Amino acid sequence: MSLQDTPRAERLHIGLYGARNSGKSSLINALTGQKTALVSDVAGTTTDPVYKAMELFGVGPVVFIDTAGYDDEGELGTQRVEKTKEAARRTDIALILISDEAEIEKAAEWKKRFSEAKTPVILLLSQCDTKEDGGRALAKKIKAVVGEFPLRVSAENGEGIEAIRKMILEKLPEDYEAVSLTGDLVEPGDTVLLVMPQDIQAPKGRLILPQVQTIRDLLDRSCVVISVTTEKLDAALEALREPPSLIITDSQVFPVVYAKKPKGSRLTSFSVLMAHYKGDIPYFAKSVENLENLPKNARILIAEACTHNTIDGDIGRIKIPAKLRQLLGDGITVDVVAGADFPDDLTTYDLVIHCGACMFNRRYVLSRVAQAKKQGVPMTNYGIILARFAGILDRIELPGK
């Protein structure tokens, strides 16, 4: 997979934050060496956050998030600022730009916001080429309020641009690229059997993203990978001289695969792997323990990363709600949200069930987990709860647990 083919959710998310006309879009263009973002002298040109997948020299595949000014005003401006706050939850590294003394206090507020979320911040004094002393006096004022000297940069003459790239490398989150999709479940040379039903939800002629990512991860870890559909499982097992070390399947066919797996083979699912890769699998597993003890009038939220039309057999909108009603009765309420639509207040829910989140980056999923924990609401994942429904959660492999 080339850098340009890297899925957006797997790229380092670098967000640019600042007041209107502080030079965010110009800086993106300077960093990438391309006219990636629209630049204008009119304040508020950038409205909704713009996500642009690029390759940043020396860093690799990234996504730049060009946000609206966090000082925007009026009813529409307030909506834009809310979008900027949402983008902040997806940000792995935040660049905060200050171009004027009047912006310092607001920048300090946003630095605090990112610090509380444990998001690395690079503080920048932008447009320094327009300042009489190159911005040195303003930099001292920023230090006095924010607590650190900003890096003085200019998108116009290139000052500080290379230093930003170096600082991005220095500020990389400790766990960035440290989490393997298959975790501690495989060793080099292991034979891994992938059972991949190609149902109506799979794109025609293509594999779904978690399947592709799993195959790539296993190949990178020097495993022998064999892929079959569910109806070819028996033939695949017969063809193997020895049982596979690990079987990975779709959560929806857990019972079928579990019944046929050899004693020496371990079993997990793509969704369980994604729960580990993107989220907090110990919390997901703990949250599902009291599923049967939920009240008969429980409110349950199902959160999906991508938006799509409901189809027959839809796992999140039909199958899981049906299983929940079968277990808890018809008195429960099941709400479904998709994409960025995620309630600020989760306390009205007794349980949150999240999809594998292949379309979200890890930072964003963990921000949702942190929100649920802070509000005291249990959260689990599709793969975990489907294994619980099948009665085999204690008999499948959970990476990192």
C-alpha positions as CSV (number, residue, x, y, z in Angstrom):
1,M,0.0,0.0,0.0
2,S,1.5,3.3,-1.0
3,L,1.4,6.5,1.1
4,Q,-1.3,7.9,-1.1
5,D,-3.3,4.8,-0.6
6,T,-3.2,5.0,3.2
7,P,-6.7,5.3,4.6
8,R,-7.5,8.6,6.1
9,A,-8.3,7.1,9.5
10,E,-4.7,5.6,9.6
11,R,-2.9,8.9,9.0
12,L,-1.5,11.3,11.5
13,H,-4.1,14.0,12.0
14,I,-2.6,17.5,12.2
15,G,-5.1,20.2,13.1
16,L,-4.5,24.0,12.6
17,Y,-6.3,26.2,15.0
18,G,-6.4,30.0,15.4
19,A,-8.4,33.1,14.9
20,R,-9.9,34.1,11.6
21,N,-7.1,35.3,9.2
22,S,-4.3,34.0,11.5
23,G,-2.8,32.3,8.5
24,K,-3.9,28.7,8.9
25,S,-4.6,27.9,5.3
26,S,-1.4,29.7,4.1
27,L,0.6,27.6,6.5
28,I,-0.9,24.3,5.2
29,N,0.1,25.4,1.7
30,A,3.7,26.2,2.9
31,L,4.0,22.9,4.8
32,T,2.9,20.8,1.8
33,G,4.5,22.9,-0.9
34,Q,1.1,23.0,-2.7
35,K,-2.0,25.2,-2.9
36,T,-3.9,22.7,-0.8
37,A,-6.1,25.2,1.1
38,L,-8.0,28.2,-0.2
39,V,-6.4,31.5,1.0
40,S,-8.2,34.8,1.2
41,D,-7.9,38.2,2.8
42,V,-11.5,37.9,3.8
43,A,-12.0,36.6,7.4
44,G,-13.9,33.4,7.7
45,T,-13.1,32.0,4.3
46,T,-12.7,28.5,5.9
47,T,-16.1,27.4,7.2
48,D,-16.5,23.7,8.0
49,P,-13.1,22.0,8.8
50,V,-11.4,20.8,5.6
51,Y,-9.6,17.4,5.8
52,K,-6.8,17.0,3.3
53,A,-4.8,13.8,3.0
54,M,-1.2,14.5,2.1
55,E,2.3,13.2,2.5
56,L,4.4,15.5,4.7
57,F,8.1,15.1,3.9
58,G,10.0,13.5,6.7
59,V,6.8,12.6,8.5
60,G,4.8,10.4,6.1
61,P,1.1,10.2,5.4
62,V,-0.9,12.8,7.3
63,V,-4.3,14.5,7.3
64,F,-4.2,18.3,7.6
65,I,-7.3,19.7,9.3
66,D,-7.9,23.3,8.2
67,T,-10.4,24.7,10.7
68,A,-12.6,27.8,10.9
69,G,-11.4,30.6,13.2
70,Y,-12.3,29.8,16.8
71,D,-13.2,33.5,17.3
72,D,-16.0,33.3,14.7
73,E,-19.2,35.2,15.7
74,G,-22.9,35.1,15.2
75,E,-25.3,32.2,14.8
76,L,-23.4,30.7,11.9
77,G,-20.1,31.5,13.5
78,T,-21.1,29.6,16.6
79,Q,-21.9,26.6,14.5
80,R,-18.5,26.8,12.8
81,V,-16.8,26.9,16.2
82,E,-18.7,23.8,17.2
83,K,-17.3,22.1,14.1
84,T,-13.9,23.2,15.0
85,K,-14.3,21.7,18.5
86,E,-15.4,18.4,16.9
87,A,-12.3,18.5,14.7
88,A,-10.2,18.9,17.9
89,R,-11.3,15.5,19.1
90,R,-9.8,13.9,15.9
91,T,-6.5,15.8,16.2
92,D,-3.3,13.9,17.0
93,I,-1.1,17.1,17.0
94,A,-2.5,20.6,17.2
95,L,-0.8,23.7,15.7
96,I,-2.1,26.8,17.4
97,L,-1.5,30.0,15.4
98,I,-1.3,33.5,16.9
99,S,-0.8,36.5,14.6
100,D,-1.9,39.4,16.9
101,E,-1.8,40.3,20.6
102,A,-5.6,40.2,20.7
103,E,-5.5,36.5,20.0
104,I,-3.3,35.5,22.9
105,E,-6.0,34.8,25.5
106,K,-8.1,32.7,23.2
107,A,-5.0,30.7,22.2
108,A,-4.3,30.1,25.9
109,E,-7.8,28.7,26.3
110,W,-7.4,26.3,23.4
111,K,-4.0,25.2,24.5
112,K,-5.5,24.3,27.8
113,R,-8.3,22.4,26.0
114,F,-5.7,20.3,24.1
115,S,-3.5,19.8,27.2
116,E,-6.5,18.4,29.1
117,A,-7.1,16.0,26.2
118,K,-3.4,15.1,26.3
119,T,-3.1,16.3,22.7
120,P,0.4,17.6,21.8
121,V,0.5,21.2,20.9
122,I,2.9,23.3,18.8
123,L,2.5,27.0,19.5
124,L,3.2,29.2,16.5
125,L,3.5,33.0,16.0
126,S,2.4,33.2,12.4
127,Q,3.0,36.0,9.8
128,C,6.2,37.0,11.6
129,D,7.4,38.6,8.4
130,T,4.8,41.3,8.8
131,K,6.1,42.3,12.3
132,E,8.7,45.1,12.6
133,D,11.0,43.0,14.9
134,G,10.1,39.7,13.3
135,G,7.6,39.1,16.1
136,R,10.1,38.9,19.0
137,A,8.2,41.4,21.2
138,L,4.9,39.6,20.6
139,A,6.6,36.2,21.3
140,K,7.5,37.5,24.8
141,K,3.9,38.5,25.5
142,I,2.7,35.1,24.4
143,K,5.2,33.5,26.7
144,A,4.0,35.6,29.6
145,V,0.3,34.4,29.1
146,V,0.5,31.0,27.6
147,G,3.7,29.8,29.4
148,E,6.0,29.0,26.5
149,F,7.7,30.8,23.6
150,P,6.0,30.2,20.2
151,L,7.9,29.2,17.1
152,R,8.0,32.2,14.8
153,V,6.9,31.3,11.3
154,S,6.1,32.8,8.0
155,A,4.2,31.1,5.2
156,E,5.3,33.9,2.9
157,N,9.1,33.6,3.2
158,G,9.4,30.1,4.6
159,E,10.8,31.0,8.0
160,G,10.2,28.3,10.6
161,I,8.5,25.8,8.2
162,E,11.2,23.2,8.4
163,A,11.3,23.7,12.2
164,I,7.5,22.8,12.3
165,R,8.2,19.5,10.5
166,K,10.9,18.7,13.1
167,M,8.6,19.6,16.0
168,I,5.8,17.4,14.6
169,L,8.2,14.4,14.7
170,E,9.2,15.3,18.3
171,K,5.6,15.6,19.3
172,L,4.4,12.4,17.8
173,P,2.1,10.7,20.4
174,E,3.8,7.9,22.3
175,D,1.3,5.3,21.1
176,Y,1.3,6.5,17.4
177,E,1.8,3.4,15.3
178,A,2.7,1.4,18.4
179,V,-0.6,-0.5,18.5
180,S,-0.7,-3.4,16.1
181,L,-4.1,-4.5,14.7
182,T,-3.5,-8.1,15.7
183,G,-1.9,-7.1,19.0
184,D,-0.2,-10.0,20.8
185,L,-2.2,-12.7,19.1
186,V,0.4,-13.8,16.5
187,E,4.0,-14.6,16.0
188,P,6.1,-14.7,12.8
189,G,5.4,-17.9,10.9
190,D,1.9,-18.4,12.4
191,T,-0.8,-19.7,10.0
192,V,-3.9,-17.4,10.3
193,L,-7.2,-18.3,8.6
194,L,-9.5,-15.5,7.7
195,V,-13.2,-16.4,7.4
196,M,-14.8,-13.5,5.5
197,P,-18.5,-13.8,4.5
198,Q,-19.1,-11.5,1.5
199,D,-22.6,-10.3,2.4
200,I,-24.7,-7.5,0.9
201,Q,-22.8,-4.9,3.0
202,A,-19.5,-5.7,1.4
203,P,-18.6,-3.4,-1.5
204,K,-18.9,-5.3,-4.8
205,G,-15.6,-6.6,-6.0
206,R,-13.7,-5.4,-2.9
207,L,-13.0,-6.3,0.7
208,I,-14.2,-4.1,3.5
209,L,-11.5,-2.0,5.1
210,P,-11.0,-4.0,8.4
211,Q,-10.3,-7.1,6.3
212,V,-7.8,-5.4,4.1
213,Q,-6.0,-3.8,7.1
214,T,-5.9,-7.2,8.9
215,I,-4.4,-8.9,5.9
216,R,-1.7,-6.2,5.6
217,D,-0.9,-6.3,9.4
218,L,-0.5,-10.1,9.3
219,L,1.7,-10.0,6.2
220,D,3.9,-7.3,7.9
221,R,4.2,-9.7,10.8
222,S,5.4,-12.5,8.6
223,C,2.3,-14.7,9.1
224,V,0.9,-17.2,6.6
225,V,-2.5,-15.8,5.6
226,I,-5.3,-17.9,4.2
227,S,-8.7,-16.3,3.3
228,V,-12.0,-18.1,2.7
229,T,-15.7,-17.4,2.7
230,T,-17.8,-19.1,5.4
231,E,-19.1,-21.8,3.1
232,K,-15.5,-22.8,2.3
233,L,-14.4,-23.1,5.9
234,D,-14.6,-26.9,6.0
235,A,-12.5,-27.2,2.8
236,A,-9.9,-24.9,4.1
237,L,-9.5,-26.7,7.4
238,E,-9.2,-30.0,5.5
239,A,-6.6,-28.6,3.2
240,L,-4.3,-27.5,6.0
241,R,-1.7,-30.0,7.3
242,E,-2.0,-28.5,10.8
243,P,-4.8,-26.4,12.4
244,P,-4.3,-22.7,12.0
245,S,-2.9,-20.9,15.0
246,L,-5.6,-18.2,14.8
247,I,-8.9,-17.9,13.0
248,I,-10.3,-14.4,12.4
249,T,-13.9,-14.0,11.3
250,D,-16.8,-11.7,11.0
251,S,-18.6,-11.3,14.3
252,Q,-21.9,-12.2,12.7
253,V,-20.8,-15.8,12.0
254,F,-19.1,-16.3,15.4
255,P,-21.3,-19.3,16.3
256,V,-20.8,-21.1,12.9
257,V,-17.0,-20.7,13.0
258,Y,-16.7,-21.5,16.7
259,A,-18.6,-24.8,16.2
260,K,-16.1,-25.9,13.4
261,K,-12.8,-24.6,14.7
262,P,-10.1,-27.1,15.7
263,K,-9.3,-27.4,19.4
264,G,-5.9,-26.0,18.9
265,S,-7.0,-22.9,17.1
266,R,-7.8,-19.7,18.8
267,L,-10.7,-17.5,17.5
268,T,-11.4,-13.7,17.3
269,S,-13.1,-11.3,15.0
270,F,-12.3,-8.3,12.8
271,S,-14.5,-6.1,15.0
272,V,-12.8,-7.3,18.2
273,L,-9.4,-6.5,16.6
274,M,-10.7,-3.0,15.6
275,A,-11.9,-2.5,19.2
276,H,-8.3,-3.1,20.4
277,Y,-6.7,-1.1,17.6
278,K,-9.0,2.0,17.8
279,G,-10.4,1.9,21.3
280,D,-10.2,0.5,24.9
281,I,-10.9,-3.2,24.8
282,P,-10.7,-3.8,28.5
283,Y,-13.3,-1.2,29.1
284,F,-15.5,-2.6,26.3
285,A,-15.3,-6.1,27.8
286,K,-16.0,-4.9,31.3
287,S,-19.0,-2.8,30.1
288,V,-20.7,-5.8,28.6
289,E,-20.5,-7.9,31.7
290,N,-23.9,-6.6,33.1
291,L,-25.8,-6.7,29.9
292,E,-28.5,-9.0,31.2
293,N,-28.9,-6.7,34.3
294,L,-30.0,-3.7,32.3
295,P,-33.5,-2.4,33.1
296,K,-36.4,-3.5,31.0
297,N,-36.8,0.2,29.9
298,A,-33.1,0.6,29.1
299,R,-32.0,3.3,26.7
300,I,-29.2,2.1,24.4
301,L,-27.2,4.1,21.9
302,I,-25.7,2.5,18.9
303,A,-22.9,4.6,17.3
304,E,-21.7,4.0,13.7
305,A,-18.6,5.6,12.2
306,C,-20.1,5.8,8.7
307,T,-23.5,6.8,7.4
308,H,-25.4,4.4,5.1
309,N,-28.9,3.4,4.1
310,T,-30.5,0.7,6.3
311,I,-30.6,-2.7,4.5
312,D,-31.9,-6.1,5.4
313,G,-29.6,-7.7,7.8
314,D,-27.9,-4.4,8.8
315,I,-25.8,-5.3,11.8
316,G,-26.1,-2.1,13.8
317,R,-29.6,-1.1,12.9
318,I,-31.4,-4.4,12.7
319,K,-29.4,-7.4,14.0
320,I,-28.1,-5.9,17.3
321,P,-31.3,-4.2,18.2
322,A,-33.2,-7.4,17.6
323,K,-30.8,-9.3,19.8
324,L,-31.2,-6.7,22.5
325,R,-35.0,-6.9,22.4
326,Q,-34.8,-10.7,22.5
327,L,-32.7,-10.5,25.6
328,L,-34.2,-7.5,27.4
329,G,-37.8,-7.3,26.0
330,D,-39.6,-4.8,23.8
331,G,-39.6,-2.1,26.5
332,I,-36.1,-0.9,25.6
333,T,-35.3,2.1,23.4
334,V,-32.5,1.9,20.9
335,D,-31.2,5.0,19.2
336,V,-28.7,5.0,16.3
337,V,-26.3,7.8,15.4
338,A,-23.8,7.8,12.6
339,G,-20.7,9.8,11.6
340,A,-19.9,12.8,13.8
341,D,-23.4,12.7,15.4
342,F,-22.6,11.7,18.9
343,P,-24.4,13.2,21.9
344,D,-22.6,15.5,24.3
345,D,-24.7,14.1,27.1
346,L,-24.6,10.3,27.4
347,T,-26.1,10.1,30.8
348,T,-29.6,9.4,29.5
349,Y,-28.3,6.0,28.2
350,D,-27.7,2.8,30.0
351,L,-25.2,1.5,27.4
352,V,-23.4,2.7,24.3
353,I,-22.5,0.2,21.6
354,H,-19.9,1.4,19.1
355,C,-19.0,-0.1,15.7
356,G,-15.4,-1.1,14.9
357,A,-14.8,2.5,13.8
358,C,-12.6,1.7,10.8
359,M,-13.4,5.2,9.4
360,F,-12.3,7.0,12.6
361,N,-8.8,7.6,13.8
362,R,-7.8,6.2,17.2
363,R,-7.6,9.6,18.9
364,Y,-11.3,10.3,18.0
365,V,-12.5,6.9,19.3
366,L,-10.6,7.3,22.5
367,S,-12.2,10.7,23.0
368,R,-15.6,9.1,22.9
369,V,-14.4,6.4,25.3
370,A,-13.1,9.1,27.7
371,Q,-16.4,10.9,27.4
372,A,-18.4,7.7,28.4
373,K,-16.1,7.0,31.3
374,K,-16.3,10.6,32.6
375,Q,-20.1,10.4,32.5
376,G,-20.2,7.0,34.0
377,V,-21.8,5.3,31.0
378,P,-20.7,1.8,30.0
379,M,-19.5,1.5,26.4
380,T,-18.8,-1.7,24.4
381,N,-18.2,-2.7,20.8
382,Y,-20.0,-4.7,18.1
383,G,-17.6,-7.6,18.2
384,I,-17.6,-7.8,22.0
385,I,-21.4,-7.8,22.3
386,L,-22.0,-10.2,19.4
387,A,-19.6,-12.6,21.1
388,R,-21.6,-12.2,24.3
389,F,-24.8,-12.9,22.5
390,A,-23.2,-16.0,21.1
391,G,-22.1,-17.1,24.6
392,I,-18.5,-17.4,23.6
393,L,-17.0,-14.1,24.9
394,D,-14.9,-16.0,27.5
395,R,-13.6,-18.4,24.8
396,I,-12.4,-16.0,22.1
397,E,-9.1,-14.0,22.0
398,L,-9.1,-10.4,23.1
399,P,-5.8,-8.7,22.1
400,G,-4.2,-6.6,24.7
401,K,-6.4,-7.9,27.5
